Every structure is written in structure tokens, then in C-alpha cells.
Amino acid sequence: MKRREFIKHGGIAGVLAAGTAPAFAQGQEFRWRMTSSFPKSLDTLYGANEQVAKRVAELTNNKFQLRTFAAGEIVPGLQVLDAVQNATVEVGQTAMYYYFGKNPTFSFATCLPFGLNNRQQNAWWHHGGGEQAYNEFLKAYNCVAIAGYNTGCQMGGWYRKEIKSVADIKNLKMRIGGPGGVILARMGATPQQIAGGDIYPALEKGTIDAAEWVGPHDDEKLGFNKIAKFYYAPGWWECNSMGHFIVNDKAWATLPKEYQHAFITACHESNVMTMAKYDHLNPIALRKLVAGGAQLRVFPRDVMQAAYKASNDQFDEWASKFPEFKKIYETWTKYRSDEALWFNVAEGSFDRFMGSLGSTGAAPAKGAPAKKA
């Protein structure tokens, strides 16, 4: 097929839609299992799992099929990496920072506290050398990682009591995923990493005092607002939260290039669509939560400053102990600085103005103070 005709029909998807299957679709068939770190109740996160499976099947004329499994159906949600590494399954959908206890370098693929936002993470991963550097690190774990979804900047969680100063962080028992828990521990809190489906009972029983998950849409589904009324922003430990589809490297090597491209294409599409879905649904859910009694709060500045300092201290400590972390961190830090400068110029100035308008969208009267975001 000529290049112009291929483009005219929209690539692989266009060819299939036109009814002419490409040559690879007539070849070898693959049936893989794909396990997730998330329960089926989380339609956006687990939905990315289902979306990728559906698109891969469509793009290969059903020759390459991925059977999807929720957390706990094959392995618990926090054991997805182990399942892929050991070839229990061929593919896993997970947040790589869940495994930072093995090595803090795992965190870069998802996020680090006070790190990159969603668009900056995409830029670093696809154009800033992130994907290559990270997959080099993953060779020791028999995996290949492909970016597949993102939540954007998350919320700072649900609390039984208000957080008025750094003193309120001390002795706080909180469910928090990834490296953010280490930072909170440096500030005196007691972090606990608990899989999504187990958070509500822990909060209900008082085993923990606070819990963070994702944002309004997913938080509402898990019902945290029923047992903890103070809802804080921002989730400084997850200024973005990139998720990945990790493939066992031996399984990946057996996959024909055309099937690999179909899988990568499906993941890229999911990365765009999942973020778009969250941006659509979170404002709706936030209004419902506030109307239902949730009390929206912003972390005090002294808490943010203390967390920022603790984060940088921790990164320096990790860099001194883990050469893999140091190798990526040195280039990642510069990339973060450059991106922050650029985003402050255009995106930041625009966002600050729009935020000043408040919920009505009306400009402040001349001479009147702008409303706080």
C-alpha cells in the first residue's frame, strides 16, 4: 500500500475500517493475559486496561488478544510487577512508583513529589530521554514499560481533622502511595501503602487517619467523603501520575513488530483519552462532593514549604545511595527546571488569570481585588 493511501485511510485503523486487513493480521495469533493494579469499580483507571485490550484486538483483526484481569483476580494489586517479571502474566497495568521500596528509581516513571505535571511528564518521557533511560533501568526486572494513562495532578487526600500547620502532620497515620509516604515520614507522619480496594475499611475502622487516592471522580466512587470530610489540595506528591503497561521482555521479543506497534499505538491513545476523561469528570464529581458536605481545603504554605524541603533532602539521599536513581535524577532535575520556567511564562500566567475569575468566569470589577482560586 502506498504511503498516501495508508494516510488517507487513517493508518492501521483506517485499513481495518475499510475492510482490508493488513498482512500481519493473517499471521500468528497471540493470546495474552493482562493483570491490573486496580479494581473494576474504578472505571477510568481500570478502563484504560480494557481500552488498550479492545484497541489492540481491533488493530490486529483479533489476532492479538489481551484478556484483562482486575486486582486480586490473578495477583494482588501491588504485585503486578512481580507477576510480569516472573512471566506469570505477559502484561501488567500498574503505577511504577508502587515498587519504589525495591529501588526509588521506579518512581520516575510515575512521578516524584514536586516533579513534573502531566504534559511535562509526557515531554520528558517521549522527547527528554525518559523512556530510554527508564527501560534501561527495567532490564534488571525483565520488563518493558509503555506509558498508557495519567490522572494529572491529584488531590491531597481526605482527613478526619484539619491540617492547619506542619505540627498537624506529626503522628498522622495516612494511606499514601509511592515516595510521597517517605517524605511525610520525614515530616513526622506514619505512611501506609494500601491497595485501592482496602483503603475505605482502613479509614472507616480508624486504622488510618487520612487517605489519598486520585481525585474527585475516583474518590467519590470509593466513598471516602462518607468517613473523612476535609478534602485537601494539591497532591504535591503526585503533580502528575503516569501509569504504564509493562510487558515481560521475553514475551515482547516474541511479538512481531506489527503487533508491537499495535500495542504501542493503543497505549498512546489510552494515555490521551484517560487524561481527557479525568479532566471531563473531575469537575462534575468535585461539585457533587462539596454539595454533599465535603469541606475543600488548600494545604497551608508552611506545610508545602516543609514538604518541598523534605523532598529535595530525600532525593539527595537517594542519589547518594542508588546509582540508578542518581543517573536519571541529574538529567531529570534540569529538565524539571527548564519546563517550570517555560510553563510559568504562558500556561502559568493564563491559569492564574482564569483562576482569579472565580466560579462565575466574570472578570473582577475595576479596582476590586481578584478572587482567590
ZAMARGU-4260 file (C-alpha; in steps of 0.2 Angstrom, whole numbers, plus 5000, padded with zeros to 4 digits):
<rodrens>
0) 5000/5000/5000 | 5007/5017/4995 | 5011/5030/5009 | 4997/5042/5004 | 4984/5029/5003
5) 4989/5022/5020 | 4987/5040/5027 | 4971/5043/5018 | 4963/5028/5027 | 4970/5033/5044
10) 4984/5021/5046 | 4981/5003/5053 | 4964/5008/5060 | 4959/5015/5043 | 4963/5000/5034
15) 4953/4989/5046 | 4938/5000/5044 | 4940/4999/5026 | 4938/4981/5027 | 4956/4976/5021
20) 4966/4968/5034 | 4985/4971/5033 | 4996/4956/5030 | 5001/4954/5048 | 4983/4951/5054
25) 4983/4935/5043 | 4998/4928/5053 | 5002/4921/5070 | 4989/4923/5084 | 4993/4928/5102
30) 4983/4927/5117 | 4990/4936/5132 | 4984/4939/5150 | 4985/4957/5157 | 4983/4960/5175
35) 4979/4977/5183 | 4983/4985/5200 | 4966/4992/5200 | 4948/4986/5204 | 4935/4986/5191
40) 4925/4999/5201 | 4937/5012/5195 | 4931/5014/5178 | 4944/5027/5172 | 4960/5018/5179
45) 4954/5000/5175 | 4945/5007/5160 | 4962/5011/5152 | 4966/4992/5154 | 4950/4987/5144
50) 4953/5001/5131 | 4970/4995/5127 | 4964/4977/5125 | 4950/4982/5114 | 4960/4993/5103
55) 4974/4980/5101 | 4961/4967/5095 | 4954/4980/5083 | 4971/4985/5076 | 4976/4967/5073
60) 4959/4960/5067 | 4958/4950/5083 | 4974/4941/5080 | 4982/4948/5096 | 4970/4947/5111
65) 4973/4953/5129 | 4962/4945/5142 | 4960/4958/5156 | 4960/4955/5175 | 4957/4966/5189
70) 4967/4967/5205 | 4966/4951/5215 | 4960/4940/5201 | 4977/4934/5197 | 4988/4943/5209
75) 4985/4957/5222 | 4986/4975/5215 | 5004/4978/5222 | 5011/4963/5215 | 5009/4966/5196
80) 5027/4970/5193 | 5032/4953/5201 | 5019/4944/5190 | 5026/4951/5174 | 5044/4949/5179
85) 5041/4931/5183 | 5031/4928/5167 | 5015/4924/5177 | 5007/4935/5165 | 5013/4944/5149
90) 5007/4961/5153 | 5003/4972/5168 | 4994/4988/5171 | 5001/4997/5186 | 5009/5013/5193
95) 5028/5010/5194 | 5030/5020/5210 | 5021/5006/5219 | 5038/4997/5219 | 5049/5011/5225
100) 5053/5000/5240 | 5063/4989/5229 | 5073/5004/5222 | 5067/5023/5222 | 5072/5024/5204
105) 5055/5016/5200 | 5046/5032/5205 | 5052/5042/5190 | 5040/5033/5178 | 5025/5039/5188
110) 5030/5054/5197 | 5041/5061/5211 | 5035/5074/5224 | 5036/5092/5217 | 5040/5085/5200
115) 5033/5086/5183 | 5015/5090/5178 | 5006/5079/5165 | 5012/5087/5150 | 5029/5089/5156
120) 5030/5071/5161 | 5024/5066/5143 | 5038/5078/5136 | 5051/5070/5147 | 5046/5053/5143
125) 5044/5054/5124 | 5057/5068/5120 | 5068/5071/5135 | 5076/5053/5136 | 5065/5047/5150
130) 5058/5032/5141 | 5075/5026/5135 | 5083/5029/5152 | 5069/5020/5162 | 5068/5005/5151
135) 5087/5003/5153 | 5084/5003/5171 | 5070/4990/5169 | 5081/4977/5160 | 5086/4971/5178
140) 5067/4967/5181 | 5064/4958/5164 | 5051/4971/5159 | 5047/4984/5145 | 5037/4999/5150
145) 5025/5009/5139 | 5016/5024/5145 | 4997/5022/5145 | 4987/5034/5156 | 4988/5048/5168
150) 4977/5056/5181 | 4985/5073/5180 | 4989/5082/5197 | 4980/5073/5211 | 4971/5079/5226
155) 4980/5079/5243 | 4968/5067/5251 | 4954/5065/5264 | 4957/5069/5283 | 4947/5067/5298
160) 4954/5083/5306 | 4960/5099/5298 | 4979/5102/5293 | 4982/5119/5299 | 5001/5118/5301
165) 5016/5107/5300 | 5013/5101/5318 | 4997/5093/5312 | 5007/5081/5300 | 5016/5074/5315
170) 5009/5056/5320 | 4997/5057/5306 | 4993/5039/5300 | 4990/5041/5282 | 4987/5029/5267
175) 4998/5036/5253 | 5006/5028/5238 | 5024/5029/5232 | 5038/5040/5238 | 5026/5053/5245
180) 5025/5042/5260 | 5044/5043/5263 | 5043/5062/5263 | 5028/5063/5275 | 5038/5051/5286
185) 5052/5064/5287 | 5039/5076/5292 | 5033/5065/5307 | 5019/5056/5299 | 5016/5037/5298
190) 5013/5032/5280 | 5005/5016/5274 | 5004/5009/5257 | 4987/5001/5254 | 4979/4995/5238
195) 4964/5005/5232 | 4950/4992/5237 | 4957/4991/5255 | 4958/5010/5259 | 4940/5013/5264
200) 4939/4999/5278 | 4955/5005/5285 | 4949/5023/5286 | 4932/5018/5292 | 4940/5007/5306
205) 4952/5021/5311 | 4967/5011/5307 | 4972/5027/5297 | 4968/5045/5300 | 4969/5051/5282
210) 4970/5043/5264 | 4974/5049/5247 | 4969/5041/5231 | 4967/5050/5215 | 4955/5064/5213
215) 4936/5068/5214 | 4929/5056/5201 | 4938/5040/5208 | 4937/5046/5227 | 4919/5048/5226
220) 4917/5030/5219 | 4927/5024/5234 | 4916/5034/5246 | 4930/5042/5256 | 4919/5058/5259
225) 4907/5047/5270 | 4920/5045/5283 | 4933/5060/5282 | 4926/5077/5277 | 4941/5088/5275
230) 4947/5087/5257 | 4964/5094/5253 | 4973/5101/5238 | 4985/5099/5230 | 4993/5082/5230
235) 5011/5089/5229 | 5017/5071/5229 | 5008/5067/5213 | 5008/5083/5202 | 5005/5070/5188
240) 5003/5051/5189 | 5009/5042/5174 | 5003/5024/5173 | 5011/5011/5162 | 5008/4994/5153
245) 5023/4983/5157 | 5027/4969/5146 | 5038/4954/5150 | 5054/4956/5140 | 5054/4939/5133
250) 5036/4939/5128 | 5039/4956/5120 | 5053/4949/5110 | 5042/4935/5103 | 5029/4948/5097
255) 5030/4953/5078 | 5035/4971/5075 | 5017/4974/5068 | 5009/4968/5084 | 5021/4978/5095
260) 5017/4994/5085 | 4998/4990/5088 | 5001/4988/5106 | 5011/5004/5107 | 4998/5014/5097
265) 4984/5008/5109 | 4994/5013/5124 | 4997/5031/5117 | 4979/5033/5113 | 4974/5027/5130
270) 4987/5040/5138 | 4977/5054/5129 | 4960/5048/5132 | 4962/5044/5150 | 4968/5061/5154
275) 4954/5069/5144 | 4941/5058/5153 | 4948/5064/5170 | 4948/5082/5165 | 4930/5080/5160
280) 4923/5070/5175 | 4933/5078/5190 | 4924/5095/5190 | 4907/5086/5190 | 4912/5075/5204
285) 4920/5089/5214 | 4904/5099/5214 | 4894/5084/5220 | 4907/5080/5234 | 4906/5098/5240
290) 4887/5099/5239 | 4887/5083/5249 | 4897/5091/5263 | 4915/5088/5259 | 4925/5103/5265
295) 4938/5109/5252 | 4954/5115/5259 | 4972/5120/5252 | 4987/5115/5262 | 4995/5129/5272
300) 5010/5137/5264 | 5022/5131/5278 | 5016/5113/5275 | 5020/5115/5257 | 5037/5123/5260
305) 5042/5110/5273 | 5037/5096/5261 | 5047/5104/5247 | 5062/5104/5258 | 5060/5087/5264
310) 5058/5081/5246 | 5074/5088/5240 | 5083/5081/5255 | 5076/5064/5252 | 5081/5065/5233
315) 5099/5069/5238 | 5099/5055/5250 | 5093/5043/5237 | 5105/5049/5224 | 5120/5046/5236
320) 5114/5028/5239 | 5107/5022/5222 | 5117/5025/5207 | 5102/5021/5195 | 5092/5035/5204
325) 5107/5047/5203 | 5109/5044/5184 | 5091/5048/5180 | 5089/5062/5193 | 5104/5073/5187
330) 5096/5075/5170 | 5078/5075/5176 | 5081/5089/5188 | 5087/5100/5174 | 5073/5095/5163
335) 5061/5100/5178 | 5069/5117/5180 | 5068/5121/5161 | 5050/5115/5160 | 5044/5125/5175
340) 5052/5141/5168 | 5043/5139/5151 | 5026/5134/5159 | 5027/5149/5171 | 5028/5161/5156
345) 5012/5156/5146 | 5002/5142/5154 | 5005/5149/5172 | 5001/5167/5168 | 4985/5161/5159
350) 4980/5149/5173 | 4982/5162/5186 | 4971/5174/5177 | 4957/5162/5174 | 4958/5156/5192
355) 4956/5174/5198 | 4939/5175/5189 | 4932/5163/5202 | 4917/5151/5198 | 4907/5164/5188
360) 4920/5167/5175 | 4917/5185/5176 | 4932/5197/5177 | 4934/5207/5193 | 4927/5224/5194
365) 4940/5238/5190 | 4949/5242/5206 | 4942/5226/5215 | 4953/5213/5222 | 4954/5197/5212
370) 4945/5182/5219 | 4957/5168/5226 | 4957/5152/5216
</rodrens>
